[in-house]
Amino acid sequence: MAEIDLIIASFIQPALDNLRNHFKETAPTQNQNLVASLLNIWRSLLNELDDPELISNLEYKAIIQRIDYSFVFAFTWSIGASVTTMFRKKMDVFFKGLVYKDKKLKKIMSPTMTEGSIYDYHFDVKGT
């Protein structure tokens, strides 16, 4: 698992910096609102993990995958969603560049996400 603090440090500030300097948005946003959206989406996807019975029935790897894969989804539909359609490919390349730059971070991407863009996938709890 990529630790949560590693994920946050590795993605959020670099993404916001790149968003402001190299991308165009569909509508102006503020950094704190994008981060709040990311955290709200991420938390909502992880609500099921509050259930002790569910946790006891899941393997450790499945729990970690839910945390990691749900971050990719939350990032895509918060910070990543603010860019114009024309800049989505550039955001996809930027995000994957961060992921594959660090050995620990590679685990947040499902092996099936090597094809296509981060915008092409959905988060399926049953699939983790």
C-alpha positions in Angstrom: 0.0 0.0 0.0 1.1 3.5 -0.7 0.7 5.1 2.7 -2.0 7.8 2.8 0.4 10.6 3.8 2.7 9.5 0.9 -0.3 9.6 -1.5 -1.3 13.1 -0.3 2.2 14.5 -0.4 2.9 13.0 -3.8 -0.2 14.1 -5.6 -2.1 17.0 -4.2 0.4 19.9 -4.2 2.1 18.8 -7.5 -1.3 18.5 -9.1 -2.5 21.8 -7.9 0.7 23.5 -9.0 0.4 21.9 -12.5 -3.3 22.7 -12.7 -2.6 26.4 -12.1 0.5 26.6 -14.4 -0.1 24.2 -17.2 -3.8 23.4 -17.6 -7.1 25.2 -18.4 -10.2 24.7 -16.3 -13.8 24.6 -17.4 -14.6 27.1 -14.6 -12.3 28.8 -12.1 -11.7 26.8 -8.9 -9.9 27.4 -5.6 -7.3 24.9 -4.3 -9.0 24.4 -1.0 -12.3 23.5 -2.7 -10.6 21.0 -5.0 -8.9 19.3 -2.0 -12.1 19.3 0.0 -13.9 17.7 -3.0 -11.1 15.1 -3.3 -11.3 14.2 0.4 -15.1 14.1 0.4 -15.2 11.8 -2.6 -12.5 9.6 -1.2 -14.1 9.3 2.2 -17.5 8.5 0.7 -15.9 5.7 -1.2 -14.4 4.3 2.0 -17.5 4.5 4.2 -18.0 0.8 4.0 -14.7 0.3 5.7 -16.3 1.7 8.9 -18.1 -1.6 9.3 -16.1 -3.9 11.6 -17.9 -7.0 10.2 -17.0 -6.1 6.6 -13.4 -5.5 7.6 -13.1 -8.8 9.4 -14.3 -10.6 6.2 -11.8 -8.8 3.9 -8.2 -9.7 3.3 -5.7 -7.0 4.1 -4.8 -6.7 0.4 -8.4 -6.0 -0.5 -8.7 -3.2 2.1 -5.5 -1.6 0.8 -6.7 -1.8 -2.8 -10.0 -0.1 -1.9 -8.1 2.7 -0.3 -5.6 3.1 -3.2 -8.0 2.6 -6.1 -10.6 4.9 -4.5 -7.9 7.6 -4.3 -7.4 7.4 -8.1 -11.1 7.8 -8.6 -11.4 10.7 -6.1 -8.5 12.5 -7.7 -9.8 12.0 -11.2 -13.3 13.4 -10.3 -12.1 16.3 -8.2 -8.8 17.9 -9.3 -8.8 16.0 -12.6 -12.4 16.9 -13.3 -11.7 20.7 -13.2 -9.7 20.6 -16.5 -11.2 21.2 -19.9 -11.8 18.1 -22.1 -8.8 19.3 -24.2 -6.5 19.0 -21.2 -7.7 15.6 -19.9 -5.0 13.7 -21.8 -2.4 16.0 -20.3 -3.8 15.4 -16.8 -3.8 11.6 -17.4 -0.1 11.7 -18.5 0.8 13.9 -15.5 -1.0 11.7 -13.0 0.5 8.5 -14.4 3.9 10.1 -14.4 3.7 10.7 -10.7 2.4 7.2 -10.1 5.1 5.4 -12.0 7.9 7.6 -10.8 7.8 6.1 -7.3 7.9 2.3 -6.7 5.6 2.6 -3.7 3.0 4.6 -5.6 2.7 2.1 -8.5 0.4 0.0 -6.2 -2.4 2.6 -6.2 -3.1 1.9 -9.9 -4.9 -1.3 -10.8 -3.0 -3.4 -13.2 -5.9 -3.0 -15.6 -5.5 0.8 -15.7 -2.5 0.7 -18.0 -4.8 1.0 -20.9 -6.7 4.1 -21.6 -7.0 7.2 -19.4 -7.8 7.6 -15.7 -11.1 9.1 -17.0 -12.1 5.8 -18.6 -12.4 3.9 -15.3 -14.9 3.6 -12.5 -14.5 2.5 -9.0 -16.2 -0.9 -8.4 -16.1 -2.0 -4.7 -17.0 -5.5 -5.7 -14.1 -5.6 -8.1 -11.4 -4.9 -5.5 
